[in-house]
Amino acid sequence: MTEKIKIAGIPPQWDQAEYDRRLESWVHAYRHTENSMELVSASLGHEFLQAVIDKAQAGYTITHTKRLVHAELYHSTYMVKPLEMQEQDIEAIKAKVKSEYVEWLESEHARYQNLLREQLVQAQEEKERKAAEQLKAKQMAAIEKQVSECYTQLVIPE
């Protein structure tokens, strides 16, 4: 026999605090990782310096949290994106987080519906099984009555 399904409660609903918590987590991750930065690199020193100057003129700043690499034929650093670009990225993150949250809410709603459907099917099957057992017991009682009426008691002399 399968395990009896019993759902409790209701599926989760939109919770602004939960959405804000998820969003804050993603924005924090964005701001404290390379996602808010761009790697500037070149093989020659003067090419690297020109690339850094070009990015600085576009609003980028050098980050102090990442290493500045000057190796033979490889120079690189991470530069933080300008605030306008970061805001665009954060807007994309907001849209992504909201769609993922909505998708999760919808999946939970569907899961609860499926569980309720299965619970109702199980309840109906159990009801039908009990009714069939009662009917069978009633039929067997009627048959036993007919059998006992048909034959008399066996008499054995002492």
C-alpha positions as CSV (number, residue, x, y, z in Angstrom):
1,M,0.0,0.0,0.0
2,T,1.3,3.4,-0.8
3,E,1.9,6.0,1.8
4,K,-1.1,8.0,2.7
5,I,-0.9,11.6,1.5
6,K,-1.9,14.4,3.8
7,I,-1.2,18.0,2.9
8,A,-1.1,20.7,5.5
9,G,-1.2,24.4,5.0
10,I,-1.3,26.4,1.8
11,P,1.2,26.9,-0.9
12,P,3.5,29.9,-0.4
13,Q,2.3,33.3,-1.6
14,W,4.2,36.3,-2.8
15,D,6.2,37.6,0.1
16,Q,7.9,41.0,-0.5
17,A,10.4,40.4,2.3
18,E,11.4,37.1,0.8
19,Y,11.8,38.7,-2.6
20,D,13.8,41.5,-1.1
21,R,16.0,39.0,0.7
22,R,16.7,37.1,-2.5
23,L,17.3,40.3,-4.4
24,E,19.7,41.7,-1.8
25,S,21.6,38.4,-1.8
26,W,22.1,38.6,-5.5
27,V,23.0,42.3,-5.6
28,H,25.5,41.7,-2.8
29,A,27.0,38.9,-4.8
30,Y,27.1,41.1,-7.9
31,R,28.8,44.0,-6.1
32,H,31.4,41.8,-4.4
33,T,32.5,39.7,-7.3
34,E,34.0,40.1,-10.7
35,N,30.4,40.5,-12.1
36,S,30.5,44.2,-11.4
37,M,34.0,44.5,-12.9
38,E,35.7,44.0,-16.2
39,L,39.1,42.4,-16.7
40,V,41.5,44.7,-18.7
41,S,44.6,42.9,-20.0
42,A,47.2,43.2,-22.7
43,S,50.5,41.5,-23.5
44,L,52.5,44.7,-23.8
45,G,52.8,47.3,-21.1
46,H,51.9,50.3,-23.2
47,E,48.9,48.5,-24.6
48,F,47.8,47.7,-21.1
49,L,48.2,51.3,-19.9
50,Q,46.3,52.6,-22.9
51,A,43.5,50.1,-22.3
52,V,43.3,51.2,-18.6
53,I,43.2,54.9,-19.7
54,D,40.4,54.2,-22.2
55,K,38.4,52.4,-19.5
56,A,39.0,55.2,-17.0
57,Q,37.8,57.7,-19.5
58,A,34.6,55.6,-19.9
59,G,34.0,55.8,-16.2
60,Y,35.7,52.6,-15.0
61,T,37.8,52.6,-11.8
62,I,40.5,50.3,-10.7
63,T,39.5,48.0,-7.9
64,H,41.6,47.6,-4.8
65,T,40.3,44.2,-4.0
66,K,41.9,42.4,-6.9
67,R,45.5,41.9,-7.8
68,L,47.2,44.0,-10.4
69,V,49.3,41.6,-12.5
70,H,52.5,42.6,-14.3
71,A,54.1,39.5,-15.7
72,E,56.2,38.9,-18.8
73,L,53.9,39.5,-21.8
74,Y,50.8,39.7,-19.6
75,H,49.4,42.7,-17.7
76,S,46.0,42.8,-16.2
77,T,43.7,44.3,-13.6
78,Y,40.0,44.4,-12.8
79,M,38.2,47.6,-13.2
80,V,34.9,48.4,-11.6
81,K,32.1,49.2,-14.1
82,P,30.6,52.7,-14.0
83,L,27.5,53.2,-11.8
84,E,25.2,53.5,-14.9
85,M,26.4,50.1,-16.2
86,Q,26.0,48.6,-12.7
87,E,22.5,49.9,-12.4
88,Q,21.6,48.3,-15.8
89,D,23.1,45.0,-14.5
90,I,21.2,45.3,-11.3
91,E,18.0,45.9,-13.2
92,A,18.7,42.7,-15.1
93,I,19.3,40.9,-11.8
94,K,16.0,42.2,-10.5
95,A,14.2,40.8,-13.5
96,K,16.0,37.5,-13.2
97,V,15.3,37.2,-9.4
98,K,11.7,38.1,-9.8
99,S,11.1,35.6,-12.6
100,E,12.9,32.8,-10.6
101,Y,10.8,33.6,-7.5
102,V,7.6,33.7,-9.5
103,E,8.6,30.4,-11.2
104,W,9.3,28.8,-7.8
105,L,5.9,30.1,-6.4
106,E,4.1,28.7,-9.4
107,S,5.9,25.3,-9.1
108,E,5.0,25.2,-5.4
109,H,1.4,26.0,-6.2
110,A,1.3,23.2,-8.8
111,R,2.9,20.8,-6.4
112,Y,0.3,21.5,-3.8
113,Q,-2.5,21.1,-6.4
114,N,-1.0,17.7,-7.4
115,L,-0.7,16.6,-3.8
116,L,-4.3,17.6,-3.1
117,R,-5.4,15.8,-6.3
118,E,-3.6,12.6,-5.1
119,Q,-5.0,13.0,-1.6
120,L,-8.5,13.2,-2.9
121,V,-8.0,10.2,-5.2
122,Q,-6.6,8.2,-2.3
123,A,-9.6,9.2,-0.2
124,Q,-12.0,8.2,-2.9
125,E,-10.3,4.9,-3.5
126,E,-10.3,4.2,0.3
127,K,-14.0,5.0,0.4
128,E,-14.8,2.7,-2.5
129,R,-12.6,-0.1,-1.0
130,K,-14.4,0.1,2.3
131,A,-17.8,0.1,0.6
132,A,-16.7,-2.9,-1.5
133,E,-15.5,-4.7,1.7
134,Q,-18.8,-4.0,3.4
135,L,-20.8,-5.2,0.4
136,K,-18.7,-8.4,0.3
137,A,-19.2,-8.9,4.1
138,K,-22.9,-8.4,3.7
139,Q,-23.0,-10.9,0.7
140,M,-21.0,-13.4,2.7
141,A,-23.4,-13.1,5.6
142,A,-26.4,-13.7,3.4
143,I,-24.7,-16.7,1.8
144,E,-23.8,-18.1,5.3
145,K,-27.4,-17.7,6.3
146,Q,-28.7,-19.5,3.2
147,V,-26.2,-22.3,3.8
148,S,-27.2,-22.7,7.5
149,E,-30.9,-22.7,6.5
150,C,-30.3,-25.3,3.8
151,Y,-28.8,-27.9,6.0
152,T,-29.7,-28.9,9.5
153,Q,-27.2,-29.4,12.2
154,L,-25.2,-32.5,12.1
155,V,-26.4,-34.9,14.8
156,I,-24.0,-37.4,16.1
157,P,-25.2,-39.9,18.6
158,E,-23.3,-40.3,21.8
